[in-house]
Amino acid sequence: PASQIYQLLDKELQKRICTIVVSSTKASLESIQALLVTACYSDKGWLLTSIATRMAMQLNLPGKYDEAVRLTASKDSLVSQNQGFTEANTDPEGIRDCFRKARTWLGLFVLESIFSLDRGKAPSIEAQDGIRRCRVLVSHPSRTPLDLRLLSQVELNYIRAGAHAELSATSHLGDADLAAFVQGIKIDLSIWLEDWLQIVGRSAAESEEQRIMIINLRIQRDWAVIMICCKALQYTGIKNIAFMSKEQHEIMYMAKESAQSHFEKLLVNPKLYLAPFRYTMDFVWAKCAFSVLLLLKLAILLPETSDLPKLLADSKHLLEELSNIHGPRNVYFRILKLSIEKAEKALNAYMVQVATVTDDAGRNELQNELASTFLGPQEAEFDFQTYAPKEFIFDWDFPSLTLCFVPIDIEALFSDFTNI
């Protein structure tokens, strides 16, 4: 970013974006595609996708998507009836052009869904039933291996959007109904994963691209479960786990289990999955940092279900892998690094408080380590429990970072009453 060529290219890019946005230039497919690519790497991505949506409506891209689905379904029907359908029976260039526009519309839907579901803005594109028919395009003659990723994400975000909309529209759900709702969405996501693992297995030859797609599918499923669980916990309005009901605890454990699964998959094959982070959009960096921070927080809050030392060691390993791909330049890398440091201090504080170190020398060593950071055991735990990076609150709408554990002191409570 400090180089002259970067500055010149960025200036030219801003000039062209301004021309598209403020001039009377006629909408074009290429302009929409350019806005989408730029939105991936811009802190104003939500604004660029909104402008791209308006242009897409002017070009009737939703209609082109419906046409592509209809043509593909007709072709599949004729082939199944052995009526000899070939591209020669239609206009091959027209078919390719229609699919190109449909692909752009679906890409816009996915990106817009990310910016609405994960950034906390109102959706510009409603997740209507018709969007889920995109699966038929798997057999389109113009479909590429990369389109499998796109089509799977369309279906995934359709499920996510429906779940978020239902939670937002419901005035009140009891704890049992809320837990059943979350469990139902989790089942839907599991079915989605199994379907697409089979589609990818049938449609893509054994290759590195196929292995990347499979890892992505599994990670995306875990992320979707994490977020619906966190949204459900946010829906209850309860942050202190000491006050949570049995059903709310189940949802929280479900979130922790999915966050653990998500984390483990990040490290299964770092060269395969993490290496492309060098070029990935900010959202992918942000959800990586958030998922690890959330897991560390839940592990501290629920220590009986966690191997905290191993989790910290693995977190440092992830940080090391990301540092090899220009991670330190990224704000979310720095957030992840600070999260791990705070979690380590909180773990040391926890070990001191519960006296897991039995010998005085070991306990003194931990206490000295905490003292060297100007934090005592209670301050270290409090510092980590209250750590919620502003980027996850204002830039992205990531919930559950304010979860805490404040024990209920019944004796002190009744003592206060008697002193009134």
C-alpha positions in Angstrom: 0.0 0.0 0.0 2.9 2.4 0.5 4.2 1.9 -3.0 3.8 4.5 -5.7 2.2 2.0 -8.2 -0.4 1.0 -5.6 -1.2 4.7 -5.0 -1.6 5.3 -8.7 -3.8 2.3 -9.3 -5.9 3.1 -6.3 -6.4 6.7 -7.5 -7.4 5.4 -11.0 -9.8 2.9 -9.4 -11.5 5.6 -7.3 -11.8 7.8 -10.4 -13.6 5.0 -12.3 -15.8 4.1 -9.4 -16.9 7.8 -9.1 -17.7 7.8 -12.8 -19.9 4.8 -12.4 -21.7 6.1 -9.3 -22.3 9.8 -10.1 -22.4 10.0 -13.9 -25.2 9.2 -16.2 -23.1 6.3 -17.6 -25.4 3.5 -18.8 -25.4 0.5 -16.5 -23.4 -2.4 -17.9 -22.6 -6.0 -16.7 -18.9 -5.1 -16.5 -19.6 -2.1 -14.2 -21.6 -4.4 -11.9 -18.8 -7.0 -11.8 -16.2 -4.2 -11.1 -18.3 -2.9 -8.2 -18.5 -6.4 -6.7 -14.8 -7.1 -6.9 -14.1 -3.6 -5.4 -16.7 -4.2 -2.7 -14.8 -7.3 -1.5 -11.8 -5.2 -0.5 -13.5 -1.9 0.6 -14.8 -0.9 4.0 -17.7 0.6 2.1 -18.5 -2.6 0.4 -22.2 -2.6 1.5 -22.6 0.8 -0.3 -21.0 -0.6 -3.5 -23.2 -3.7 -3.5 -26.3 -1.5 -3.1 -25.3 0.5 -6.2 -24.6 -2.7 -8.0 -28.1 -4.0 -7.1 -29.7 -0.9 -8.6 -27.8 -1.4 -11.8 -28.6 -5.1 -11.8 -32.3 -4.2 -11.7 -31.9 -1.9 -14.6 -30.3 -4.7 -16.7 -33.0 -7.2 -15.5 -30.4 -9.6 -14.2 -33.0 -11.4 -12.0 -35.0 -12.1 -15.2 -31.9 -13.4 -16.9 -31.3 -15.7 -13.9 -34.9 -17.1 -14.2 -34.4 -17.6 -17.9 -31.1 -19.5 -17.3 -32.9 -21.8 -14.8 -35.8 -22.3 -17.1 -33.6 -23.2 -20.1 -31.4 -25.5 -18.1 -34.4 -27.3 -16.6 -35.9 -27.7 -20.1 -32.7 -29.1 -21.4 -32.5 -31.6 -18.6 -36.1 -32.6 -19.2 -35.6 -33.2 -22.9 -32.4 -35.2 -22.3 -34.1 -37.4 -19.7 -36.8 -38.1 -22.3 -34.2 -38.9 -25.0 -35.5 -36.2 -27.3 -32.0 -35.3 -28.6 -31.7 -31.8 -27.2 -28.4 -30.1 -28.3 -27.0 -26.6 -28.2 -27.5 -26.5 -31.9 -31.3 -26.4 -31.3 -30.9 -23.0 -29.6 -28.5 -20.0 -29.7 -25.2 -21.1 -28.0 -24.0 -17.5 -27.6 -27.4 -16.5 -26.1 -27.1 -19.4 -23.6 -23.6 -18.3 -22.6 -24.6 -14.6 -22.3 -27.7 -15.5 -20.2 -25.6 -17.7 -17.8 -23.0 -14.9 -17.5 -25.7 -12.5 -16.3 -27.2 -15.1 -14.1 -23.8 -15.8 -12.5 -23.3 -12.1 -11.8 -26.7 -11.8 -10.2 -26.0 -14.8 -8.0 -22.6 -13.4 -7.0 -24.3 -10.1 -6.1 -26.8 -12.0 -4.0 -24.1 -13.8 -2.0 -22.0 -10.7 -1.4 -25.1 -8.7 -0.5 -26.2 -11.4 1.9 -22.8 -11.3 3.7 -23.0 -7.5 4.1 -26.6 -7.7 5.4 -26.5 -10.8 7.6 -23.0 -10.3 9.0 -22.8 -6.5 8.9 -26.2 -5.8 10.4 -27.7 -3.8 7.5 -31.1 -4.3 5.9 -31.0 -6.7 2.9 -31.3 -5.1 -0.5 -32.1 -8.4 -2.1 -34.8 -10.6 -0.6 -34.0 -14.3 -0.3 -37.0 -15.5 -2.3 -37.7 -19.2 -3.0 -36.7 -18.8 -6.7 -33.1 -18.2 -5.7 -32.8 -21.7 -4.3 -33.5 -23.2 -7.7 -30.0 -22.3 -8.7 -29.0 -25.9 -8.1 -30.3 -26.8 -11.5 -27.5 -24.7 -13.0 -25.0 -27.4 -11.9 -25.8 -29.1 -15.3 -25.6 -25.9 -17.4 -23.1 -26.2 -20.3 -21.3 -23.0 -19.3 -20.8 -24.0 -15.7 -17.2 -24.1 -14.5 -15.8 -25.8 -11.4 -15.7 -22.4 -9.6 -19.5 -22.0 -10.2 -20.0 -24.9 -7.8 -18.6 -22.8 -5.0 -20.9 -19.9 -6.0 -24.1 -22.0 -6.3 -23.5 -23.7 -3.0 -23.0 -20.3 -1.3 -26.3 -19.1 -2.8 -28.2 -22.0 -1.2 -26.3 -21.5 2.1 -27.1 -17.8 2.3 -30.7 -18.5 1.4 -31.0 -20.8 4.5 -29.1 -18.2 6.7 -31.3 -15.3 5.5 -34.5 -17.2 6.2 -33.3 -18.1 9.7 -32.2 -14.5 10.5 -35.5 -13.1 9.1 -37.6 -15.5 11.2 -35.7 -14.6 14.4 -36.1 -10.9 13.6 -39.8 -11.2 12.8 -40.7 -13.3 15.9 -41.8 -11.1 18.9 -41.1 -13.8 21.5 -40.1 -17.5 21.5 -39.9 -19.6 24.6 -36.6 -21.2 25.5 -37.8 -24.7 24.3 -39.1 -23.3 21.0 -35.9 -21.3 20.4 -33.7 -24.3 21.0 -35.9 -26.4 18.6 -35.7 -23.6 16.0 -31.8 -23.6 16.2 -31.7 -27.3 16.1 -33.9 -27.3 13.0 -31.6 -24.8 11.2 -28.6 -26.9 12.2 -30.3 -30.0 10.5 -31.0 -27.9 7.4 -27.4 -26.9 7.2 -26.2 -30.5 7.7 -28.5 -31.6 4.8 -27.1 -28.7 2.7 -23.5 -29.9 3.4 -24.2 -33.5 2.5 -26.0 -32.6 -0.7 -23.1 -30.4 -1.9 -20.4 -32.8 -0.9 -22.1 -35.3 -3.2 -22.5 -32.8 -6.0 -18.9 -31.7 -5.8 -17.8 -35.4 -5.7 -19.8 -36.1 -8.8 -19.1 -32.9 -10.8 -15.4 -32.2 -10.1 -12.5 -34.5 -10.8 -10.1 -35.4 -8.0 -7.9 -32.3 -7.7 -6.6 -29.6 -5.4 -9.6 -27.5 -6.4 -12.0 -30.2 -5.3 -10.2 -30.6 -1.9 -10.4 -26.8 -1.4 -14.1 -26.8 -2.2 -14.7 -29.6 0.3 -12.8 -27.8 3.1 -14.7 -24.6 2.2 -18.1 -26.3 2.4 -17.4 -27.8 5.8 -16.0 -24.5 7.2 -19.0 -22.5 5.8 -21.4 -24.9 7.5 -19.7 -24.5 10.8 -19.7 -20.7 10.5 -23.4 -20.7 9.7 -24.1 -22.8 12.8 -22.0 -20.5 15.0 -23.8 -17.4 13.8 -27.3 -18.7 14.2 -26.5 -19.9 17.7 -25.0 -16.5 18.6 -28.0 -14.7 17.1 -30.3 -16.9 19.1 -28.4 -16.1 22.3 -28.6 -12.4 21.4 -32.3 -12.9 20.9 -32.7 -14.0 24.6 -31.0 -10.8 25.8 -29.2 -12.7 28.6 -25.4 -12.2 28.7 -24.5 -13.7 32.1 -24.4 -17.5 31.7 -25.2 -17.9 35.4 -28.7 -16.8 34.6 -29.2 -18.9 31.5 -31.8 -21.7 31.3 -31.0 -25.3 30.3 -32.0 -24.6 26.7 -29.9 -21.5 26.5 -26.9 -23.4 27.8 -27.5 -26.0 25.1 -27.4 -23.3 22.4 -24.2 -21.9 23.9 -22.5 -25.4 23.9 -23.7 -25.9 20.3 -21.9 -22.6 19.4 -18.8 -23.7 21.2 -18.8 -27.1 19.5 -19.2 -25.5 16.0 -16.5 -22.9 16.8 -14.1 -25.7 17.8 -14.9 -27.6 14.6 -14.4 -24.5 12.6 -11.1 -23.8 14.3 -9.8 -27.4 13.7 -10.6 -27.3 10.0 -8.6 -24.1 9.6 -5.5 -26.0 10.6 -6.2 -29.3 8.8 -4.3 -28.3 5.7 -2.9 -24.7 6.2 -1.2 -24.7 2.8 -4.4 -25.6 1.1 -6.9 -23.4 2.9 -4.9 -20.6 4.6 -2.5 -19.8 1.8 -5.2 -18.0 -0.4 -5.8 -15.6 2.6 -3.2 -13.5 1.0 -5.8 -12.4 -1.6 -9.1 -13.0 0.2 -11.6 -10.3 1.2 -11.7 -8.7 4.6 -14.8 -10.7 5.6 -12.9 -13.9 5.6 -10.1 -12.5 7.7 -12.8 -11.0 10.1 -14.7 -14.2 10.6 -11.5 -16.1 11.1 -10.4 -13.7 13.9 -13.9 -13.6 15.4 -14.4 -17.4 15.5 -11.1 -17.9 17.3 -11.8 -15.1 19.8 -15.3 -16.5 20.4 -13.9 -20.0 21.0 -11.3 -18.7 23.4 -14.0 -16.8 25.3 -16.3 -19.7 25.5 -13.4 -22.0 26.5 -12.6 -19.6 29.5 -16.3 -19.4 30.4 -16.7 -23.2 30.1 -13.3 -24.6 31.2 -14.7 -28.0 32.1 -15.3 -28.7 28.4 -12.0 -27.3 27.1 -8.4 -28.1 26.8 -7.2 -24.5 27.2 -3.4 -25.0 27.0 -3.8 -27.0 23.7 -6.3 -24.4 22.4 -3.8 -21.6 23.0 -1.0 -23.6 21.5 -3.1 -24.2 18.3 -4.1 -20.5 18.2 -0.5 -19.5 18.2 0.1 -22.0 15.4 -2.7 -20.4 13.4 -1.2 -17.0 14.0 2.2 -18.2 12.8 0.6 -19.6 9.6 -1.1 -16.3 8.9 2.0 -14.3 9.6 3.6 -16.1 6.6 1.1 -14.6 4.2 1.4 -10.9 5.0 -0.9 -11.3 8.0 0.7 -8.5 10.1 -0.5 -6.0 7.5 -4.2 -7.0 8.2 -6.1 -5.4 11.1 -7.9 -8.7 11.8 -4.5 -10.4 12.2 -3.6 -7.9 14.9 -7.0 -8.4 16.6 -6.3 -12.2 16.6 -2.9 -11.7 18.0 -4.2 -9.4 20.8 -7.0 -11.9 21.5 -4.6 -14.7 22.0 -2.4 -12.6 24.3 -5.3 -11.6 26.5 -6.7 -15.2 26.6 -3.3 -16.5 27.7 -3.2 -14.0 30.6 -6.8 -14.9 31.5 -5.8 -18.6 31.5 -2.9 -18.0 33.8 -5.2 -16.0 36.1 -7.7 -18.9 36.1 -4.9 -21.4 36.9 -3.9 -19.2 39.9 -7.5 -18.9 41.2 -8.4 -22.6 41.0 -4.9 -23.6 42.2 -4.3 -26.0 39.4 -0.6 -25.4 40.0 0.0 -27.2 43.3 3.5 -26.2 44.1 4.3 -22.7 45.5 7.1 -22.2 43.0 4.8 -22.8 40.0 2.1 -20.6 41.4 4.5 -17.8 42.2 5.9 -18.1 38.6 2.4 -17.6 37.2 1.6 -14.7 39.6 4.9 -13.0 38.6 4.0 -13.4 34.9 0.7 -11.7 35.5 2.3 -9.0 37.6 4.8 -8.2 34.8 1.8 -7.2 32.6 0.5 -4.9 35.4 -2.6 -7.2 35.7 -3.6 -9.2 38.7 -5.6 -12.5 38.3 -9.0 -10.9 38.5 -8.0 -8.0 36.3 -6.6 -10.4 33.6 -9.9 -12.4 33.5 -12.0 -9.2 33.4 -9.8 -7.7 30.7 -10.4 -10.7 28.5 -14.1 -11.1 29.3 -14.8 -7.5 28.3 -12.6 -7.5 25.2 -14.8 -6.8 22.2 -13.0 -5.2 19.3 -14.9 -2.3 17.8 -14.5 -3.8 14.3 -16.7 -6.7 15.4 -19.3 -4.3 16.7 -19.4 -1.4 14.3 -17.9 -2.8 11.1 -19.4 -6.3 11.5 -22.4 -7.3 13.5 -20.8 -10.3 15.3 -22.8 -11.1 18.5 -22.0 -13.0 21.8 -18.7 -11.3 22.5 -20.3 -9.8 25.7 -21.1 -13.1 27.2 -19.8 -13.3 30.8 -20.0 -15.4 34.0 -20.9 -13.5 37.1 -21.7 -16.1 39.9 -24.8 -15.6 41.9 -23.9 -15.1 45.6 -27.1 -16.1 47.3 -25.8 -15.4 50.8 -24.7 -11.9 49.9 -28.1 -11.3 48.2 -30.0 -12.3 51.4 -27.6 -10.3 53.5 -28.4 -7.2 51.4 -32.1 -7.8 52.0 -31.8 -8.0 55.8 -29.8 -4.8 55.9 -32.6 -2.8 54.2 
